[in-house]
Amino acid sequence: MALVLTLGPAGWAQPQEPVLIPTAELESIRENQQPFFLDVRSAKEIEELGSLEDYYNIPVDELEKRLDELPRDRLILTA
């Protein structure tokens, strides 16, 4: 499953309930919407559990300080 985050031209949208996307739907979203994949786990968690090649890592405790690294023109999916 993935969590959808929305970041528009004016910044983050008002907080909303997370939207969980079943893994089976991710391939269709990947092909049709070209999302940005964000992995918010720590380096230790990634080392232990692995990650997908095209996921960009920003640990959740660093996310607020690194928001400028996220695209504002793409759907963001996070794991």
N, CA, C and O atoms as CSV, one atom per row, in Angstrom:
chain,resi,resn,atom,element,x,y,z
A,1,MET,N,N,0.836,-1.175,0.000
A,1,MET,CA,C,0.000,0.000,0.000
A,1,MET,C,C,0.882,1.240,0.000
A,1,MET,O,O,2.027,1.203,0.450
A,2,ALA,N,N,0.343,2.317,-0.502
A,2,ALA,CA,C,1.057,3.586,-0.524
A,2,ALA,C,C,0.147,4.668,0.022
A,2,ALA,O,O,-1.077,4.542,-0.014
A,3,LEU,N,N,0.735,5.703,0.516
A,3,LEU,CA,C,0.018,6.855,1.056
A,3,LEU,C,C,0.186,8.008,0.089
A,3,LEU,O,O,1.291,8.260,-0.391
A,4,VAL,N,N,-0.891,8.707,-0.203
A,4,VAL,CA,C,-0.839,9.826,-1.138
A,4,VAL,C,C,-0.679,11.132,-0.377
A,4,VAL,O,O,-1.433,11.409,0.556
A,5,LEU,N,N,0.302,11.934,-0.774
A,5,LEU,CA,C,0.508,13.273,-0.243
A,5,LEU,C,C,0.265,14.254,-1.378
A,5,LEU,O,O,0.565,13.945,-2.531
A,6,THR,N,N,-0.263,15.409,-1.080
A,6,THR,CA,C,-0.450,16.392,-2.132
A,6,THR,C,C,0.284,17.676,-1.789
A,6,THR,O,O,0.118,18.235,-0.704
A,7,LEU,N,N,1.083,18.126,-2.713
A,7,LEU,CA,C,1.838,19.354,-2.582
A,7,LEU,C,C,1.573,20.154,-3.839
A,7,LEU,O,O,1.996,19.762,-4.927
A,8,GLY,N,N,0.883,21.264,-3.702
A,8,GLY,CA,C,0.538,22.074,-4.858
A,8,GLY,C,C,1.457,23.266,-4.977
A,8,GLY,O,O,2.372,23.431,-4.170
A,9,PRO,N,N,1.221,24.110,-5.988
A,9,PRO,CA,C,2.071,25.282,-6.210
A,9,PRO,C,C,2.141,26.214,-4.995
A,9,PRO,O,O,3.156,26.877,-4.781
A,10,ALA,N,N,1.079,26.267,-4.209
A,10,ALA,CA,C,1.059,27.156,-3.040
A,10,ALA,C,C,1.580,26.472,-1.783
A,10,ALA,O,O,1.611,27.090,-0.719
A,11,GLY,N,N,1.983,25.230,-1.879
A,11,GLY,CA,C,2.475,24.498,-0.709
A,11,GLY,C,C,1.572,23.332,-0.379
A,11,GLY,O,O,0.749,22.912,-1.193
A,12,TRP,N,N,1.734,22.818,0.816
A,12,TRP,CA,C,0.970,21.650,1.230
A,12,TRP,C,C,-0.504,21.980,1.346
A,12,TRP,O,O,-0.879,23.042,1.844
A,13,ALA,N,N,-1.331,21.067,0.884
A,13,ALA,CA,C,-2.778,21.194,1.044
A,13,ALA,C,C,-3.114,20.997,2.512
A,13,ALA,O,O,-2.296,20.484,3.276
A,14,GLN,N,N,-4.286,21.392,2.898
A,14,GLN,CA,C,-4.720,21.171,4.278
A,14,GLN,C,C,-4.637,19.670,4.582
A,14,GLN,O,O,-4.955,18.848,3.723
A,15,PRO,N,N,-4.216,19.313,5.791
A,15,PRO,CA,C,-4.130,17.888,6.126
A,15,PRO,C,C,-5.465,17.193,5.886
A,15,PRO,O,O,-6.534,17.712,6.206
A,16,GLN,N,N,-5.363,16.016,5.317
A,16,GLN,CA,C,-6.537,15.204,5.028
A,16,GLN,C,C,-6.276,13.795,5.526
A,16,GLN,O,O,-5.157,13.439,5.896
A,17,GLU,N,N,-7.326,13.014,5.526
A,17,GLU,CA,C,-7.164,11.605,5.872
A,17,GLU,C,C,-6.252,10.950,4.843
A,17,GLU,O,O,-6.395,11.224,3.652
A,18,PRO,N,N,-5.327,10.104,5.255
A,18,PRO,CA,C,-4.473,9.405,4.285
A,18,PRO,C,C,-5.319,8.556,3.339
A,18,PRO,O,O,-6.350,8.004,3.725
A,19,VAL,N,N,-4.868,8.467,2.117
A,19,VAL,CA,C,-5.513,7.625,1.120
A,19,VAL,C,C,-4.584,6.448,0.891
A,19,VAL,O,O,-3.447,6.629,0.455
A,20,LEU,N,N,-5.050,5.258,1.178
A,20,LEU,CA,C,-4.244,4.064,0.967
A,20,LEU,C,C,-4.559,3.480,-0.396
A,20,LEU,O,O,-5.725,3.300,-0.748
A,21,ILE,N,N,-3.530,3.188,-1.153
A,21,ILE,CA,C,-3.694,2.638,-2.490
A,21,ILE,C,C,-3.212,1.194,-2.474
A,21,ILE,O,O,-2.065,0.932,-2.113
A,22,PRO,N,N,-4.068,0.255,-2.859
A,22,PRO,CA,C,-3.631,-1.146,-2.905
A,22,PRO,C,C,-2.468,-1.325,-3.879
A,22,PRO,O,O,-2.405,-0.671,-4.920
A,23,THR,N,N,-1.576,-2.201,-3.531
A,23,THR,CA,C,-0.392,-2.460,-4.342
A,23,THR,C,C,-0.766,-2.777,-5.784
A,23,THR,O,O,-0.062,-2.369,-6.707
A,24,ALA,N,N,-1.852,-3.491,-5.987
A,24,ALA,CA,C,-2.277,-3.863,-7.337
A,24,ALA,C,C,-2.576,-2.643,-8.207
A,24,ALA,O,O,-2.465,-2.731,-9.430
A,25,GLU,N,N,-2.943,-1.530,-7.626
A,25,GLU,CA,C,-3.262,-0.323,-8.388
A,25,GLU,C,C,-2.034,0.558,-8.649
A,25,GLU,O,O,-2.088,1.464,-9.480
A,26,LEU,N,N,-0.945,0.299,-7.953
A,26,LEU,CA,C,0.239,1.151,-8.089
A,26,LEU,C,C,0.814,1.154,-9.498
A,26,LEU,O,O,1.254,2.201,-9.974
A,27,GLU,N,N,0.822,0.026,-10.171
A,27,GLU,CA,C,1.394,-0.031,-11.520
A,27,GLU,C,C,0.613,0.861,-12.480
A,27,GLU,O,O,1.209,1.547,-13.310
A,28,SER,N,N,-0.697,0.858,-12.375
A,28,SER,CA,C,-1.518,1.717,-13.226
A,28,SER,C,C,-1.238,3.190,-12.931
A,28,SER,O,O,-1.114,3.997,-13.852
A,29,ILE,N,N,-1.138,3.536,-11.655
A,29,ILE,CA,C,-0.838,4.913,-11.266
A,29,ILE,C,C,0.556,5.297,-11.769
A,29,ILE,O,O,0.756,6.408,-12.259
A,30,ARG,N,N,1.506,4.391,-11.649
A,30,ARG,CA,C,2.883,4.641,-12.103
A,30,ARG,C,C,2.895,4.967,-13.598
A,30,ARG,O,O,3.588,5.891,-14.025
A,31,GLU,N,N,2.147,4.228,-14.375
A,31,GLU,CA,C,2.129,4.430,-15.823
A,31,GLU,C,C,1.370,5.692,-16.222
A,31,GLU,O,O,1.799,6.408,-17.127
A,32,ASN,N,N,0.261,5.970,-15.568
A,32,ASN,CA,C,-0.623,7.057,-15.991
A,32,ASN,C,C,-0.318,8.408,-15.362
A,32,ASN,O,O,-0.589,9.438,-15.980
A,33,GLN,N,N,0.234,8.439,-14.161
A,33,GLN,CA,C,0.403,9.706,-13.460
A,33,GLN,C,C,1.854,10.066,-13.161
A,33,GLN,O,O,2.120,11.165,-12.675
A,34,GLN,N,N,2.791,9.175,-13.436
A,34,GLN,CA,C,4.205,9.450,-13.192
A,34,GLN,C,C,4.444,10.026,-11.796
A,34,GLN,O,O,4.998,11.118,-11.673
A,35,PRO,N,N,4.034,9.309,-10.737
A,35,PRO,CA,C,4.166,9.852,-9.376
A,35,PRO,C,C,5.623,9.912,-8.906
A,35,PRO,O,O,6.511,9.271,-9.468
A,36,PHE,N,N,5.825,10.696,-7.872
A,36,PHE,CA,C,7.110,10.786,-7.171
A,36,PHE,C,C,6.987,9.844,-5.976
A,36,PHE,O,O,6.084,9.998,-5.154
A,37,PHE,N,N,7.890,8.871,-5.877
A,37,PHE,CA,C,7.842,7.909,-4.784
A,37,PHE,C,C,8.771,8.368,-3.664
A,37,PHE,O,O,9.966,8.574,-3.877
A,38,LEU,N,N,8.209,8.523,-2.476
A,38,LEU,CA,C,8.945,9.013,-1.314
A,38,LEU,C,C,8.947,7.946,-0.227
A,38,LEU,O,O,7.893,7.463,0.186
A,39,ASP,N,N,10.123,7.591,0.222
A,39,ASP,CA,C,10.286,6.627,1.308
A,39,ASP,C,C,10.695,7.417,2.546
A,39,ASP,O,O,11.757,8.039,2.554
A,40,VAL,N,N,9.877,7.405,3.580
A,40,VAL,CA,C,10.134,8.212,4.776
A,40,VAL,C,C,10.720,7.393,5.933
A,40,VAL,O,O,10.744,7.844,7.078
A,41,ARG,N,N,11.181,6.212,5.621
A,41,ARG,CA,C,11.771,5.376,6.669
A,41,ARG,C,C,13.224,5.765,6.930
A,41,ARG,O,O,13.862,6.422,6.107
A,42,SER,N,N,13.732,5.351,8.079
A,42,SER,CA,C,15.123,5.629,8.443
A,42,SER,C,C,16.066,4.749,7.610
A,42,SER,O,O,15.654,3.751,7.020
A,43,ALA,N,N,17.341,5.150,7.581
A,43,ALA,CA,C,18.343,4.360,6.865
A,43,ALA,C,C,18.406,2.933,7.414
A,43,ALA,O,O,18.588,1.980,6.656
A,44,LYS,N,N,18.257,2.792,8.725
A,44,LYS,CA,C,18.298,1.458,9.338
A,44,LYS,C,C,17.121,0.608,8.857
A,44,LYS,O,O,17.294,-0.572,8.550
A,45,GLU,N,N,15.932,1.197,8.791
A,45,GLU,CA,C,14.757,0.455,8.316
A,45,GLU,C,C,14.928,0.033,6.858
A,45,GLU,O,O,14.567,-1.083,6.485
A,46,ILE,N,N,15.471,0.917,6.045
A,46,ILE,CA,C,15.687,0.582,4.634
A,46,ILE,C,C,16.721,-0.522,4.504
A,46,ILE,O,O,16.565,-1.437,3.696
A,47,GLU,N,N,17.771,-0.433,5.298
A,47,GLU,CA,C,18.803,-1.464,5.274
A,47,GLU,C,C,18.217,-2.827,5.649
A,47,GLU,O,O,18.544,-3.840,5.031
A,48,GLU,N,N,17.356,-2.846,6.655
A,48,GLU,CA,C,16.764,-4.103,7.129
A,48,GLU,C,C,15.679,-4.630,6.189
A,48,GLU,O,O,15.588,-5.836,5.960
A,49,LEU,N,N,14.864,-3.735,5.650
A,49,LEU,CA,C,13.685,-4.148,4.892
A,49,LEU,C,C,13.790,-3.933,3.392
A,49,LEU,O,O,13.010,-4.502,2.629
A,50,GLY,N,N,14.749,-3.116,2.959
A,50,GLY,CA,C,14.898,-2.821,1.546
A,50,GLY,C,C,13.944,-1.736,1.085
A,50,GLY,O,O,13.061,-1.311,1.830
A,51,SER,N,N,14.125,-1.296,-0.135
A,51,SER,CA,C,13.289,-0.267,-0.732
A,51,SER,C,C,13.250,-0.511,-2.224
A,51,SER,O,O,13.982,-1.358,-2.737
A,52,LEU,N,N,12.414,0.211,-2.914
A,52,LEU,CA,C,12.362,0.116,-4.364
A,52,LEU,C,C,13.364,1.096,-4.958
A,52,LEU,O,O,13.650,2.137,-4.367
A,53,GLU,N,N,13.887,0.766,-6.112
A,53,GLU,CA,C,14.935,1.556,-6.744
A,53,GLU,C,C,14.529,3.007,-6.986
A,53,GLU,O,O,15.354,3.906,-6.827
A,54,ASP,N,N,13.298,3.250,-7.361
A,54,ASP,CA,C,12.907,4.611,-7.716
A,54,ASP,C,C,12.273,5.400,-6.570
A,54,ASP,O,O,11.691,6.458,-6.808
A,55,TYR,N,N,12.373,4.911,-5.342
A,55,TYR,CA,C,11.881,5.678,-4.187
A,55,TYR,C,C,12.977,6.632,-3.721
A,55,TYR,O,O,14.140,6.243,-3.616
A,56,TYR,N,N,12.608,7.878,-3.442
A,56,TYR,CA,C,13.511,8.895,-2.926
A,56,TYR,C,C,13.383,8.875,-1.409
A,56,TYR,O,O,12.268,8.902,-0.888
A,57,ASN,N,N,14.486,8.828,-0.701
A,57,ASN,CA,C,14.428,8.714,0.756
A,57,ASN,C,C,14.644,10.044,1.456
A,57,ASN,O,O,15.656,10.715,1.253
A,58,ILE,N,N,13.667,10.414,2.289
A,58,ILE,CA,C,13.796,11.505,3.258
A,58,ILE,C,C,13.193,10.951,4.549
A,58,ILE,O,O,11.973,10.813,4.635
A,59,PRO,N,N,14.003,10.631,5.549
A,59,PRO,CA,C,13.453,10.101,6.796
A,59,PRO,C,C,12.396,11.044,7.378
A,59,PRO,O,O,12.531,12.265,7.301
A,60,VAL,N,N,11.369,10.474,7.946
A,60,VAL,CA,C,10.228,11.264,8.416
A,60,VAL,C,C,10.653,12.353,9.396
A,60,VAL,O,O,10.043,13.422,9.416
A,61,ASP,N,N,11.671,12.114,10.201
A,61,ASP,CA,C,12.092,13.136,11.153
A,61,ASP,C,C,12.846,14.293,10.490
A,61,ASP,O,O,13.120,15.300,11.144
A,62,GLU,N,N,13.183,14.166,9.208
A,62,GLU,CA,C,13.835,15.236,8.450
A,62,GLU,C,C,12.890,15.893,7.447
A,62,GLU,O,O,13.240,16.898,6.828
A,63,LEU,N,N,11.715,15.337,7.290
A,63,LEU,CA,C,10.815,15.751,6.215
A,63,LEU,C,C,10.469,17.234,6.243
A,63,LEU,O,O,10.526,17.896,5.207
A,64,GLU,N,N,10.116,17.762,7.396
A,64,GLU,CA,C,9.716,19.165,7.476
A,64,GLU,C,C,10.837,20.102,6.992
A,64,GLU,O,O,10.569,21.119,6.351
A,65,LYS,N,N,12.073,19.756,7.300
A,65,LYS,CA,C,13.209,20.598,6.917
A,65,LYS,C,C,13.592,20.438,5.449
A,65,LYS,O,O,14.315,21.268,4.899
A,66,ARG,N,N,13.107,19.367,4.815
A,66,ARG,CA,C,13.536,19.063,3.447
A,66,ARG,C,C,12.391,19.104,2.431
A,66,ARG,O,O,12.497,18.518,1.354
A,67,LEU,N,N,11.306,19.787,2.768
A,67,LEU,CA,C,10.152,19.862,1.870
A,67,LEU,C,C,10.505,20.434,0.504
A,67,LEU,O,O,9.858,20.108,-0.491
A,68,ASP,N,N,11.522,21.281,0.450
A,68,ASP,CA,C,11.912,21.879,-0.828
A,68,ASP,C,C,12.463,20.850,-1.819
A,68,ASP,O,O,12.619,21.156,-3.001
A,69,GLU,N,N,12.755,19.645,-1.354
A,69,GLU,CA,C,13.240,18.584,-2.239
A,69,GLU,C,C,12.106,17.848,-2.947
A,69,GLU,O,O,12.348,17.064,-3.864
A,70,LEU,N,N,10.875,18.101,-2.525
A,70,LEU,CA,C,9.731,17.404,-3.107
A,70,LEU,C,C,9.178,18.177,-4.294
A,70,LEU,O,O,9.129,19.407,-4.270
A,71,PRO,N,N,8.761,17.459,-5.334
A,71,PRO,CA,C,8.190,18.138,-6.495
A,71,PRO,C,C,6.819,18.709,-6.154
A,71,PRO,O,O,6.075,18.124,-5.366
A,72,ARG,N,N,6.493,19.830,-6.737
A,72,ARG,CA,C,5.191,20.465,-6.515
A,72,ARG,C,C,4.219,20.179,-7.648
A,72,ARG,O,O,3.053,20.569,-7.584
A,73,ASP,N,N,4.687,19.508,-8.669
A,73,ASP,CA,C,3.858,19.286,-9.844
A,73,ASP,C,C,3.557,17.808,-10.113
A,73,ASP,O,O,3.102,17.450,-11.200
A,74,ARG,N,N,3.812,16.960,-9.123
A,74,ARG,CA,C,3.571,15.524,-9.287
A,74,ARG,C,C,2.871,14.968,-8.061
A,74,ARG,O,O,3.008,15.488,-6.954
A,75,LEU,N,N,2.130,13.915,-8.280
A,75,LEU,CA,C,1.529,13.142,-7.211
A,75,LEU,C,C,2.673,12.521,-6.401
A,75,LEU,O,O,3.621,11.990,-6.980
A,76,ILE,N,N,2.590,12.585,-5.074
A,76,ILE,CA,C,3.619,12.001,-4.221
A,76,ILE,C,C,3.018,10.789,-3.504
A,76,ILE,O,O,2.008,10.894,-2.808
A,77,LEU,N,N,3.660,9.650,-3.691
A,77,LEU,CA,C,3.261,8.428,-2.987
A,77,LEU,C,C,4.361,8.094,-2.008
A,77,LEU,O,O,5.541,8.177,-2.347
A,78,THR,N,N,3.994,7.718,-0.802
A,78,THR,CA,C,5.010,7.426,0.204
A,78,THR,C,C,4.817,6.069,0.835
A,78,THR,O,O,3.710,5.537,0.919
A,79,ALA,N,N,5.948,5.524,1.277
A,79,ALA,CA,C,5.947,4.222,1.948
A,79,ALA,C,C,6.616,4.378,3.289
A,79,ALA,O,O,6.732,3.407,4.037
